């Protein structure tokens, strides 16, 4: 289970307020659970951002390589791309 060491990194508002009739232990556990959820969501956001940047970098590198190949062969990408059936002949 994740443990929260720094509450400053967490959102200022909680998603729900503890019920007044709840015991102090229940309130504490509820707050811990909310903190853990927030940490997991933050970690997910960071990993998704990193994965997106990696995919973007790889795709643009592939595009650059592909464009370079077409340019070096003297082919017109737009004309060929508009008529894919001619590529098979």
mmCIF file as gemmi writes it, N, C-alpha and C atoms, coordinates in Angstrom:
data_model
loop_
_atom_site.group_PDB
_atom_site.id
_atom_site.type_symbol
_atom_site.label_atom_id
_atom_site.label_alt_id
_atom_site.label_comp_id
_atom_site.label_asym_id
_atom_site.label_entity_id
_atom_site.label_seq_id
_atom_site.pdbx_PDB_ins_code
_atom_site.Cartn_x
_atom_site.Cartn_y
_atom_site.Cartn_z
_atom_site.occupancy
_atom_site.B_iso_or_equiv
_atom_site.pdbx_formal_charge
_atom_site.auth_seq_id
_atom_site.auth_asym_id
_atom_site.pdbx_PDB_model_num
ATOM 1 N N . UNK Axp A 1 ? 0.848 -1.178 0 1 0 ? 1 A 1
ATOM 2 C CA . UNK Axp A 1 ? 0 0 0 1 0 ? 1 A 1
ATOM 3 C C . UNK Axp A 1 ? 0.893 1.239 0 1 0 ? 1 A 1
ATOM 4 N N . UNK Axp A 2 ? 0.518 2.229 -0.796 1 0 ? 2 A 1
ATOM 5 C CA . UNK Axp A 2 ? 1.286 3.464 -0.852 1 0 ? 2 A 1
ATOM 6 C C . UNK Axp A 2 ? 1.093 4.285 0.401 1 0 ? 2 A 1
ATOM 7 N N . UNK Axp A 3 ? 2.143 4.93 0.826 1 0 ? 3 A 1
ATOM 8 C CA . UNK Axp A 3 ? 2.052 5.789 1.996 1 0 ? 3 A 1
ATOM 9 C C . UNK Axp A 3 ? 2.34 7.213 1.568 1 0 ? 3 A 1
ATOM 10 N N . UNK Axp A 4 ? 1.554 8.144 2.05 1 0 ? 4 A 1
ATOM 11 C CA . UNK Axp A 4 ? 1.705 9.539 1.676 1 0 ? 4 A 1
ATOM 12 C C . UNK Axp A 4 ? 2.702 10.201 2.607 1 0 ? 4 A 1
ATOM 13 N N . UNK Axp A 5 ? 3.767 10.731 2.025 1 0 ? 5 A 1
ATOM 14 C CA . UNK Axp A 5 ? 4.781 11.409 2.815 1 0 ? 5 A 1
ATOM 15 C C . UNK Axp A 5 ? 4.671 12.918 2.719 1 0 ? 5 A 1
ATOM 16 N N . UNK Axp A 6 ? 4.123 13.412 1.633 1 0 ? 6 A 1
ATOM 17 C CA . UNK Axp A 6 ? 4.067 14.845 1.409 1 0 ? 6 A 1
ATOM 18 C C . UNK Axp A 6 ? 2.674 15.23 0.925 1 0 ? 6 A 1
ATOM 19 N N . UNK Axp A 7 ? 1.884 15.806 1.774 1 0 ? 7 A 1
ATOM 20 C CA . UNK Axp A 7 ? 0.52 16.183 1.425 1 0 ? 7 A 1
ATOM 21 C C . UNK Axp A 7 ? 0.473 17.425 0.548 1 0 ? 7 A 1
ATOM 22 N N . UNK Axp A 8 ? 1.574 18.135 0.377 1 0 ? 8 A 1
ATOM 23 C CA . UNK Axp A 8 ? 1.586 19.347 -0.429 1 0 ? 8 A 1
ATOM 24 C C . UNK Axp A 8 ? 1.4 19.031 -1.904 1 0 ? 8 A 1
ATOM 25 N N . UNK Axp A 9 ? 1.765 17.833 -2.355 1 0 ? 9 A 1
ATOM 26 C CA . UNK Axp A 9 ? 1.636 17.459 -3.749 1 0 ? 9 A 1
ATOM 27 C C . UNK Axp A 9 ? 0.216 17.059 -4.129 1 0 ? 9 A 1
ATOM 28 N N . UNK Axp A 10 ? -0.628 16.864 -3.159 1 0 ? 10 A 1
ATOM 29 C CA . UNK Axp A 10 ? -1.984 16.409 -3.41 1 0 ? 10 A 1
ATOM 30 C C . UNK Axp A 10 ? -2.908 17.592 -3.653 1 0 ? 10 A 1
ATOM 31 N N . UNK Axp A 11 ? -4.006 17.346 -4.377 1 0 ? 11 A 1
ATOM 32 C CA . UNK Axp A 11 ? -4.97 18.426 -4.593 1 0 ? 11 A 1
ATOM 33 C C . UNK Axp A 11 ? -5.461 18.996 -3.27 1 0 ? 11 A 1
ATOM 34 N N . UNK Axp A 12 ? -5.771 20.288 -3.279 1 0 ? 12 A 1
ATOM 35 C CA . UNK Axp A 12 ? -6.188 20.969 -2.047 1 0 ? 12 A 1
ATOM 36 C C . UNK Axp A 12 ? -7.549 20.491 -1.556 1 0 ? 12 A 1
ATOM 37 N N . UNK Axp A 13 ? -8.448 20.169 -2.468 1 0 ? 13 A 1
ATOM 38 C CA . UNK Axp A 13 ? -9.783 19.754 -2.037 1 0 ? 13 A 1
ATOM 39 C C . UNK Axp A 13 ? -9.926 18.249 -2.152 1 0 ? 13 A 1
ATOM 40 N N . UNK Axp A 14 ? -10.651 17.689 -1.261 1 0 ? 14 A 1
ATOM 41 C CA . UNK Axp A 14 ? -10.937 16.265 -1.269 1 0 ? 14 A 1
ATOM 42 C C . UNK Axp A 14 ? -12.177 16.04 -2.116 1 0 ? 14 A 1
ATOM 43 N N . UNK Axp A 15 ? -12.299 14.82 -2.659 1 0 ? 15 A 1
ATOM 44 C CA . UNK Axp A 15 ? -13.449 14.524 -3.501 1 0 ? 15 A 1
ATOM 45 C C . UNK Axp A 15 ? -14.717 14.353 -2.674 1 0 ? 15 A 1
ATOM 46 N N . UNK Axp A 16 ? -14.567 14.015 -1.429 1 0 ? 16 A 1
ATOM 47 C CA . UNK Axp A 16 ? -15.72 13.883 -0.556 1 0 ? 16 A 1
ATOM 48 C C . UNK Axp A 16 ? -15.299 14.283 0.854 1 0 ? 16 A 1
ATOM 49 N N . UNK Axp A 17 ? -16.242 14.794 1.597 1 0 ? 17 A 1
ATOM 50 C CA . UNK Axp A 17 ? -15.929 15.152 2.975 1 0 ? 17 A 1
ATOM 51 C C . UNK Axp A 17 ? -16.384 14.017 3.875 1 0 ? 17 A 1
ATOM 52 N N . UNK Axp A 18 ? -15.585 13.684 4.865 1 0 ? 18 A 1
ATOM 53 C CA . UNK Axp A 18 ? -15.959 12.59 5.759 1 0 ? 18 A 1
ATOM 54 C C . UNK Axp A 18 ? -17.257 12.902 6.505 1 0 ? 18 A 1
ATOM 55 N N . UNK Axp A 19 ? -18.046 11.87 6.679 1 0 ? 19 A 1
ATOM 56 C CA . UNK Axp A 19 ? -19.296 11.986 7.418 1 0 ? 19 A 1
ATOM 57 C C . UNK Axp A 19 ? -18.975 12.31 8.879 1 0 ? 19 A 1
ATOM 58 N N . UNK Axp A 20 ? -19.691 13.279 9.44 1 0 ? 20 A 1
ATOM 59 C CA . UNK Axp A 20 ? -19.454 13.709 10.816 1 0 ? 20 A 1
ATOM 60 C C . UNK Axp A 20 ? -19.649 12.557 11.793 1 0 ? 20 A 1
ATOM 61 N N . UNK Axp A 21 ? -20.558 11.648 11.471 1 0 ? 21 A 1
ATOM 62 C CA . UNK Axp A 21 ? -20.841 10.538 12.376 1 0 ? 21 A 1
ATOM 63 C C . UNK Axp A 21 ? -19.771 9.437 12.301 1 0 ? 21 A 1
ATOM 64 N N . UNK Axp A 22 ? -18.85 9.523 11.36 1 0 ? 22 A 1
ATOM 65 C CA . UNK Axp A 22 ? -17.8 8.518 11.238 1 0 ? 22 A 1
ATOM 66 C C . UNK Axp A 22 ? -16.812 8.659 12.396 1 0 ? 22 A 1
ATOM 67 N N . UNK Axp A 23 ? -16.247 7.543 12.789 1 0 ? 23 A 1
ATOM 68 C CA . UNK Axp A 23 ? -15.243 7.587 13.85 1 0 ? 23 A 1
ATOM 69 C C . UNK Axp A 23 ? -13.976 8.224 13.304 1 0 ? 23 A 1
ATOM 70 N N . UNK Axp A 24 ? -13.12 8.658 14.203 1 0 ? 24 A 1
ATOM 71 C CA . UNK Axp A 24 ? -11.851 9.271 13.8 1 0 ? 24 A 1
ATOM 72 C C . UNK Axp A 24 ? -11.018 8.293 12.982 1 0 ? 24 A 1
ATOM 73 N N . UNK Axp A 25 ? -11.017 7.019 13.361 1 0 ? 25 A 1
ATOM 74 C CA . UNK Axp A 25 ? -10.27 6.008 12.606 1 0 ? 25 A 1
ATOM 75 C C . UNK Axp A 25 ? -10.812 5.863 11.189 1 0 ? 25 A 1
ATOM 76 N N . UNK Axp A 26 ? -12.117 5.863 11.057 1 0 ? 26 A 1
ATOM 77 C CA . UNK Axp A 26 ? -12.734 5.747 9.734 1 0 ? 26 A 1
ATOM 78 C C . UNK Axp A 26 ? -12.409 6.963 8.881 1 0 ? 26 A 1
ATOM 79 N N . UNK Axp A 27 ? -12.454 8.147 9.493 1 0 ? 27 A 1
ATOM 80 C CA . UNK Axp A 27 ? -12.12 9.365 8.765 1 0 ? 27 A 1
ATOM 81 C C . UNK Axp A 27 ? -10.664 9.323 8.291 1 0 ? 27 A 1
ATOM 82 N N . UNK Axp A 28 ? -9.789 8.89 9.191 1 0 ? 28 A 1
ATOM 83 C CA . UNK Axp A 28 ? -8.368 8.8 8.854 1 0 ? 28 A 1
ATOM 84 C C . UNK Axp A 28 ? -8.142 7.827 7.706 1 0 ? 28 A 1
ATOM 85 N N . UNK Axp A 29 ? -8.779 6.686 7.766 1 0 ? 29 A 1
ATOM 86 C CA . UNK Axp A 29 ? -8.635 5.682 6.705 1 0 ? 29 A 1
ATOM 87 C C . UNK Axp A 29 ? -9.213 6.196 5.391 1 0 ? 29 A 1
ATOM 88 N N . UNK Axp A 30 ? -10.327 6.902 5.458 1 0 ? 30 A 1
ATOM 89 C CA . UNK Axp A 30 ? -10.928 7.473 4.26 1 0 ? 30 A 1
ATOM 90 C C . UNK Axp A 30 ? -9.983 8.486 3.618 1 0 ? 30 A 1
ATOM 91 N N . UNK Axp A 31 ? -9.376 9.33 4.423 1 0 ? 31 A 1
ATOM 92 C CA . UNK Axp A 31 ? -8.435 10.321 3.908 1 0 ? 31 A 1
ATOM 93 C C . UNK Axp A 31 ? -7.192 9.653 3.327 1 0 ? 31 A 1
ATOM 94 N N . UNK Axp A 32 ? -6.706 8.611 3.98 1 0 ? 32 A 1
ATOM 95 C CA . UNK Axp A 32 ? -5.556 7.875 3.463 1 0 ? 32 A 1
ATOM 96 C C . UNK Axp A 32 ? -5.882 7.259 2.101 1 0 ? 32 A 1
ATOM 97 N N . UNK Axp A 33 ? -7.088 6.689 1.998 1 0 ? 33 A 1
ATOM 98 C CA . UNK Axp A 33 ? -7.514 6.073 0.744 1 0 ? 33 A 1
ATOM 99 C C . UNK Axp A 33 ? -7.597 7.124 -0.365 1 0 ? 33 A 1
ATOM 100 N N . UNK Axp A 34 ? -8.156 8.279 -0.061 1 0 ? 34 A 1
ATOM 101 C CA . UNK Axp A 34 ? -8.238 9.353 -1.044 1 0 ? 34 A 1
ATOM 102 C C . UNK Axp A 34 ? -6.845 9.817 -1.458 1 0 ? 34 A 1
ATOM 103 N N . UNK Axp A 35 ? -5.933 9.912 -0.514 1 0 ? 35 A 1
ATOM 104 C CA . UNK Axp A 35 ? -4.558 10.303 -0.821 1 0 ? 35 A 1
ATOM 105 C C . UNK Axp A 35 ? -3.894 9.27 -1.735 1 0 ? 35 A 1
ATOM 106 N N . UNK Axp A 36 ? -4.12 7.997 -1.429 1 0 ? 36 A 1
ATOM 107 C CA . UNK Axp A 36 ? -3.541 6.934 -2.246 1 0 ? 36 A 1
ATOM 108 C C . UNK Axp A 36 ? -4.108 6.973 -3.671 1 0 ? 36 A 1
ATOM 109 N N . UNK Axp A 37 ? -5.393 7.195 -3.791 1 0 ? 37 A 1
ATOM 110 C CA . UNK Axp A 37 ? -6.035 7.309 -5.107 1 0 ? 37 A 1
ATOM 111 C C . UNK Axp A 37 ? -5.416 8.464 -5.882 1 0 ? 37 A 1
ATOM 112 N N . UNK Axp A 38 ? -5.237 9.592 -5.226 1 0 ? 38 A 1
ATOM 113 C CA . UNK Axp A 38 ? -4.644 10.758 -5.888 1 0 ? 38 A 1
ATOM 114 C C . UNK Axp A 38 ? -3.213 10.466 -6.356 1 0 ? 38 A 1
ATOM 115 N N . UNK Axp A 39 ? -2.446 9.77 -5.545 1 0 ? 39 A 1
ATOM 116 C CA . UNK Axp A 39 ? -1.073 9.421 -5.925 1 0 ? 39 A 1
ATOM 117 C C . UNK Axp A 39 ? -1.055 8.495 -7.141 1 0 ? 39 A 1
ATOM 118 N N . UNK Axp A 40 ? -1.934 7.52 -7.146 1 0 ? 40 A 1
ATOM 119 C CA . UNK Axp A 40 ? -1.998 6.584 -8.269 1 0 ? 40 A 1
ATOM 120 C C . UNK Axp A 40 ? -2.415 7.325 -9.54 1 0 ? 40 A 1
ATOM 121 N N . UNK Axp A 41 ? -3.385 8.213 -9.429 1 0 ? 41 A 1
ATOM 122 C CA . UNK Axp A 41 ? -3.817 8.974 -10.596 1 0 ? 41 A 1
ATOM 123 C C . UNK Axp A 41 ? -2.709 9.889 -11.117 1 0 ? 41 A 1
ATOM 124 N N . UNK Axp A 42 ? -1.958 10.488 -10.213 1 0 ? 42 A 1
ATOM 125 C CA . UNK Axp A 42 ? -0.835 11.329 -10.628 1 0 ? 42 A 1
ATOM 126 C C . UNK Axp A 42 ? 0.226 10.493 -11.336 1 0 ? 42 A 1
ATOM 127 N N . UNK Axp A 43 ? 0.518 9.323 -10.815 1 0 ? 43 A 1
ATOM 128 C CA . UNK Axp A 43 ? 1.51 8.441 -11.434 1 0 ? 43 A 1
ATOM 129 C C . UNK Axp A 43 ? 1.036 7.993 -12.82 1 0 ? 43 A 1
ATOM 130 N N . UNK Axp A 44 ? -0.247 7.729 -12.942 1 0 ? 44 A 1
ATOM 131 C CA . UNK Axp A 44 ? -0.819 7.335 -14.238 1 0 ? 44 A 1
ATOM 132 C C . UNK Axp A 44 ? -0.671 8.465 -15.246 1 0 ? 44 A 1
ATOM 133 N N . UNK Axp A 45 ? -0.973 9.678 -14.831 1 0 ? 45 A 1
ATOM 134 C CA . UNK Axp A 45 ? -0.853 10.835 -15.72 1 0 ? 45 A 1
ATOM 135 C C . UNK Axp A 45 ? 0.592 10.993 -16.202 1 0 ? 45 A 1
ATOM 136 N N . UNK Axp A 46 ? 1.545 10.857 -15.3 1 0 ? 46 A 1
ATOM 137 C CA . UNK Axp A 46 ? 2.962 10.993 -15.66 1 0 ? 46 A 1
ATOM 138 C C . UNK Axp A 46 ? 3.364 9.895 -16.646 1 0 ? 46 A 1
ATOM 139 N N . UNK Axp A 47 ? 2.963 8.666 -16.385 1 0 ? 47 A 1
ATOM 140 C CA . UNK Axp A 47 ? 3.348 7.566 -17.266 1 0 ? 47 A 1
ATOM 141 C C . UNK Axp A 47 ? 2.683 7.703 -18.633 1 0 ? 47 A 1
ATOM 142 N N . UNK Axp A 48 ? 1.448 8.164 -18.659 1 0 ? 48 A 1
ATOM 143 C CA . UNK Axp A 48 ? 0.762 8.361 -19.937 1 0 ? 48 A 1
ATOM 144 C C . UNK Axp A 48 ? 1.43 9.467 -20.746 1 0 ? 48 A 1
ATOM 145 N N . UNK Axp A 49 ? 1.822 10.548 -20.078 1 0 ? 49 A 1
ATOM 146 C CA . UNK Axp A 49 ? 2.513 11.646 -20.762 1 0 ? 49 A 1
ATOM 147 C C . UNK Axp A 49 ? 3.833 11.159 -21.341 1 0 ? 49 A 1
ATOM 148 N N . UNK Axp A 50 ? 4.569 10.377 -20.583 1 0 ? 50 A 1
ATOM 149 C CA . UNK Axp A 50 ? 5.855 9.858 -21.052 1 0 ? 50 A 1
ATOM 150 C C . UNK Axp A 50 ? 5.646 8.916 -22.237 1 0 ? 50 A 1
ATOM 151 N N . UNK Axp A 51 ? 4.646 8.067 -22.16 1 0 ? 51 A 1
ATOM 152 C CA . UNK Axp A 51 ? 4.363 7.136 -23.248 1 0 ? 51 A 1
ATOM 153 C C . UNK Axp A 51 ? 3.952 7.891 -24.513 1 0 ? 51 A 1
ATOM 154 N N . UNK Axp A 52 ? 3.159 8.95 -24.351 1 0 ? 52 A 1
ATOM 155 C CA . UNK Axp A 52 ? 2.745 9.761 -25.487 1 0 ? 52 A 1
ATOM 156 C C . UNK Axp A 52 ? 3.955 10.409 -26.152 1 0 ? 52 A 1
ATOM 157 N N . UNK Axp A 53 ? 4.843 11.009 -25.357 1 0 ? 53 A 1
ATOM 158 C CA . UNK Axp A 53 ? 6.029 11.666 -25.908 1 0 ? 53 A 1
ATOM 159 C C . UNK Axp A 53 ? 6.913 10.668 -26.656 1 0 ? 53 A 1
ATOM 160 N N . UNK Axp A 54 ? 7.064 9.467 -26.121 1 0 ? 54 A 1
ATOM 161 C CA . UNK Axp A 54 ? 7.867 8.438 -26.77 1 0 ? 54 A 1
ATOM 162 C C . UNK Axp A 54 ? 7.235 8.041 -28.113 1 0 ? 54 A 1
ATOM 163 N N . UNK Axp A 55 ? 5.934 7.802 -28.117 1 0 ? 55 A 1
ATOM 164 C CA . UNK Axp A 55 ? 5.244 7.44 -29.356 1 0 ? 55 A 1
ATOM 165 C C . UNK Axp A 55 ? 5.359 8.559 -30.388 1 0 ? 55 A 1
ATOM 166 N N . UNK Axp A 56 ? 5.197 9.801 -29.942 1 0 ? 56 A 1
ATOM 167 C CA . UNK Axp A 56 ? 5.307 10.945 -30.838 1 0 ? 56 A 1
ATOM 168 C C . UNK Axp A 56 ? 6.708 11.011 -31.461 1 0 ? 56 A 1
ATOM 169 N N . UNK Axp A 57 ? 7.719 10.836 -30.638 1 0 ? 57 A 1
ATOM 170 C CA . UNK Axp A 57 ? 9.107 10.876 -31.112 1 0 ? 57 A 1
ATOM 171 C C . UNK Axp A 57 ? 9.37 9.772 -32.129 1 0 ? 57 A 1
ATOM 172 N N . UNK Axp A 58 ? 8.92 8.561 -31.841 1 0 ? 58 A 1
ATOM 173 C CA . UNK Axp A 58 ? 9.139 7.437 -32.746 1 0 ? 58 A 1
ATOM 174 C C . UNK Axp A 58 ? 8.399 7.619 -34.067 1 0 ? 58 A 1
ATOM 175 N N . UNK Axp A 59 ? 7.165 8.082 -34.003 1 0 ? 59 A 1
ATOM 176 C CA . UNK Axp A 59 ? 6.382 8.258 -35.226 1 0 ? 59 A 1
ATOM 177 C C . UNK Axp A 59 ? 6.964 9.349 -36.12 1 0 ? 59 A 1
ATOM 178 N N . UNK Axp A 60 ? 7.405 10.441 -35.527 1 0 ? 60 A 1
ATOM 179 C CA . UNK Axp A 60 ? 8 11.5 -36.334 1 0 ? 60 A 1
ATOM 180 C C . UNK Axp A 60 ? 9.356 11.062 -36.907 1 0 ? 60 A 1
ATOM 181 N N . UNK Axp A 61 ? 10.093 10.239 -36.186 1 0 ? 61 A 1
ATOM 182 C CA . UNK Axp A 61 ? 11.35 9.707 -36.706 1 0 ? 61 A 1
ATOM 183 C C . UNK Axp A 61 ? 11.074 8.794 -37.899 1 0 ? 61 A 1
ATOM 184 N N . UNK Axp A 62 ? 10.033 7.978 -37.801 1 0 ? 62 A 1
ATOM 185 C CA . UNK Axp A 62 ? 9.659 7.111 -38.914 1 0 ? 62 A 1
ATOM 186 C C . UNK Axp A 62 ? 9.219 7.938 -40.118 1 0 ? 62 A 1
ATOM 187 N N . UNK Axp A 63 ? 8.452 8.988 -39.859 1 0 ? 63 A 1
ATOM 188 C CA . UNK Axp A 63 ? 8.007 9.873 -40.939 1 0 ? 63 A 1
ATOM 189 C C . UNK Axp A 63 ? 9.21 10.5 -41.637 1 0 ? 63 A 1
ATOM 190 N N . UNK Axp A 64 ? 10.173 10.96 -40.867 1 0 ? 64 A 1
ATOM 191 C CA . UNK Axp A 64 ? 11.38 11.582 -41.426 1 0 ? 64 A 1
ATOM 192 C C . UNK Axp A 64 ? 12.137 10.583 -42.296 1 0 ? 64 A 1
ATOM 193 N N . UNK Axp A 65 ? 12.301 9.356 -41.805 1 0 ? 65 A 1
ATOM 194 C CA . UNK Axp A 65 ? 12.996 8.317 -42.563 1 0 ? 65 A 1
ATOM 195 C C . UNK Axp A 65 ? 12.244 8.004 -43.851 1 0 ? 65 A 1
ATOM 196 N N . UNK Axp A 66 ? 10.947 7.84 -43.748 1 0 ? 66 A 1
ATOM 197 C CA . UNK Axp A 66 ? 10.112 7.504 -44.9 1 0 ? 66 A 1
ATOM 198 C C . UNK Axp A 66 ? 10.167 8.627 -45.938 1 0 ? 66 A 1
ATOM 199 N N . UNK Axp A 67 ? 10.053 9.867 -45.491 1 0 ? 67 A 1
ATOM 200 C CA . UNK Axp A 67 ? 10.113 11.014 -46.392 1 0 ? 67 A 1
ATOM 201 C C . UNK Axp A 67 ? 11.475 11.094 -47.067 1 0 ? 67 A 1
ATOM 202 N N . UNK Axp A 68 ? 12.517 10.825 -46.324 1 0 ? 68 A 1
ATOM 203 C CA . UNK Axp A 68 ? 13.869 10.846 -46.878 1 0 ? 68 A 1
ATOM 204 C C . UNK Axp A 68 ? 14.028 9.794 -47.971 1 0 ? 68 A 1
ATOM 205 N N . UNK Axp A 69 ? 13.505 8.614 -47.746 1 0 ? 69 A 1
ATOM 206 C CA . UNK Axp A 69 ? 13.577 7.542 -48.745 1 0 ? 69 A 1
ATOM 207 C C . UNK Axp A 69 ? 12.867 7.974 -50.018 1 0 ? 69 A 1
ATOM 208 N N . UNK Axp A 70 ? 11.67 8.511 -49.881 1 0 ? 70 A 1
ATOM 209 C CA . UNK Axp A 70 ? 10.904 8.951 -51.043 1 0 ? 70 A 1
ATOM 210 C C . UNK Axp A 70 ? 11.634 10.069 -51.777 1 0 ? 70 A 1
ATOM 211 N N . UNK Axp A 71 ? 12.203 11.012 -51.044 1 0 ? 71 A 1
ATOM 212 C CA . UNK Axp A 71 ? 12.926 12.13 -51.655 1 0 ? 71 A 1
ATOM 213 C C . UNK Axp A 71 ? 14.163 11.633 -52.392 1 0 ? 71 A 1
ATOM 214 N N . UNK Axp A 72 ? 14.907 10.724 -51.78 1 0 ? 72 A 1
ATOM 215 C CA . UNK Axp A 72 ? 16.12 10.184 -52.401 1 0 ? 72 A 1
ATOM 216 C C . UNK Axp A 72 ? 15.822 9.399 -53.668 1 0 ? 72 A 1
ATOM 217 N N . UNK Axp A 73 ? 14.662 8.82 -53.757 1 0 ? 73 A 1
ATOM 218 C CA . UNK Axp A 73 ? 14.287 8.05 -54.948 1 0 ? 73 A 1
ATOM 219 C C . UNK Axp A 73 ? 13.65 8.954 -56.003 1 0 ? 73 A 1
ATOM 220 N N . UNK Axp A 74 ? 13.437 10.231 -55.654 1 0 ? 74 A 1
ATOM 221 C CA . UNK Axp A 74 ? 12.863 11.172 -56.614 1 0 ? 74 A 1
ATOM 222 C C . UNK Axp A 74 ? 11.382 10.949 -56.861 1 0 ? 74 A 1
ATOM 223 N N . UNK Axp A 75 ? 10.705 10.34 -55.924 1 0 ? 75 A 1
ATOM 224 C CA . UNK Axp A 75 ? 9.274 10.079 -56.088 1 0 ? 75 A 1
ATOM 225 C C . UNK Axp A 75 ? 8.454 11.221 -55.525 1 0 ? 75 A 1
ATOM 226 N N . UNK Axp A 76 ? 7.315 11.425 -56.124 1 0 ? 76 A 1
ATOM 227 C CA . UNK Axp A 76 ? 6.404 12.462 -55.653 1 0 ? 76 A 1
ATOM 228 C C . UNK Axp A 76 ? 5.381 11.812 -54.727 1 0 ? 76 A 1
ATOM 229 N N . UNK Axp A 77 ? 5.513 12.061 -53.449 1 0 ? 77 A 1
ATOM 230 C CA . UNK Axp A 77 ? 4.661 11.444 -52.423 1 0 ? 77 A 1
ATOM 231 C C . UNK Axp A 77 ? 3.188 11.755 -52.639 1 0 ? 77 A 1
ATOM 232 N N . UNK Axp A 78 ? 2.836 12.987 -52.926 1 0 ? 78 A 1
ATOM 233 C CA . UNK Axp A 78 ? 1.428 13.383 -53.06 1 0 ? 78 A 1
ATOM 234 C C . UNK Axp A 78 ? 0.758 12.672 -54.231 1 0 ? 78 A 1
ATOM 235 N N . UNK Axp A 79 ? 1.405 12.621 -55.372 1 0 ? 79 A 1
ATOM 236 C CA . UNK Axp A 79 ? 0.812 11.985 -56.547 1 0 ? 79 A 1
ATOM 237 C C . UNK Axp A 79 ? 0.637 10.497 -56.303 1 0 ? 79 A 1
ATOM 238 N N . UNK Axp A 80 ? 1.66 9.842 -55.8 1 0 ? 80 A 1
ATOM 239 C CA . UNK Axp A 80 ? 1.586 8.396 -55.55 1 0 ? 80 A 1
ATOM 240 C C . UNK Axp A 80 ? 0.554 8.086 -54.49 1 0 ? 80 A 1
ATOM 241 N N . UNK Axp A 81 ? 0.505 8.918 -53.47 1 0 ? 81 A 1
ATOM 242 C CA . UNK Axp A 81 ? -0.426 8.662 -52.373 1 0 ? 81 A 1
ATOM 243 C C . UNK Axp A 81 ? -1.866 8.809 -52.819 1 0 ? 81 A 1
ATOM 244 N N . UNK Axp A 82 ? -2.133 9.698 -53.761 1 0 ? 82 A 1
ATOM 245 C CA . UNK Axp A 82 ? -3.497 9.901 -54.237 1 0 ? 82 A 1
ATOM 246 C C . UNK Axp A 82 ? -3.956 8.752 -55.142 1 0 ? 82 A 1
ATOM 247 N N . UNK Axp A 83 ? -3.013 8.008 -55.719 1 0 ? 83 A 1
ATOM 248 C CA . UNK Axp A 83 ? -3.358 6.937 -56.645 1 0 ? 83 A 1
ATOM 249 C C . UNK Axp A 83 ? -2.648 5.636 -56.244 1 0 ? 83 A 1
ATOM 250 N N . UNK Axp A 84 ? -3.06 5.034 -55.135 1 0 ? 84 A 1
ATOM 251 C CA . UNK Axp A 84 ? -2.363 3.826 -54.666 1 0 ? 84 A 1
ATOM 252 C C . UNK Axp A 84 ? -2.481 2.657 -55.635 1 0 ? 84 A 1
ATOM 253 N N . UNK Axp A 85 ? -3.549 2.6 -56.448 1 0 ? 85 A 1
ATOM 254 C CA . UNK Axp A 85 ? -3.696 1.482 -57.369 1 0 ? 85 A 1
ATOM 255 C C . UNK Axp A 85 ? -2.601 1.482 -58.425 1 0 ? 85 A 1
ATOM 256 N N . UNK Axp A 86 ? -2.039 2.648 -58.754 1 0 ? 86 A 1
ATOM 257 C CA . UNK Axp A 86 ? -0.964 2.722 -59.731 1 0 ? 86 A 1
ATOM 258 C C . UNK Axp A 86 ? 0.346 2.159 -59.185 1 0 ? 86 A 1
ATOM 259 N N . UNK Axp A 87 ? 0.485 2.113 -57.869 1 0 ? 87 A 1
ATOM 260 C CA . UNK Axp A 87 ? 1.711 1.597 -57.255 1 0 ? 87 A 1
ATOM 261 C C . UNK Axp A 87 ? 1.862 0.099 -57.502 1 0 ? 87 A 1
ATOM 262 N N . UNK Axp A 88 ? 0.738 -0.602 -57.737 1 0 ? 88 A 1
ATOM 263 C CA . UNK Axp A 88 ? 0.762 -2.049 -57.914 1 0 ? 88 A 1
ATOM 264 C C . UNK Axp A 88 ? 1.14 -2.448 -59.335 1 0 ? 88 A 1
ATOM 265 N N . UNK Axp A 89 ? 1.029 -1.56 -60.284 1 0 ? 89 A 1
ATOM 266 C CA . UNK Axp A 89 ? 1.31 -1.869 -61.7 1 0 ? 89 A 1
ATOM 267 C C . UNK Axp A 89 ? 2.778 -1.934 -61.989 1 0 ? 89 A 1
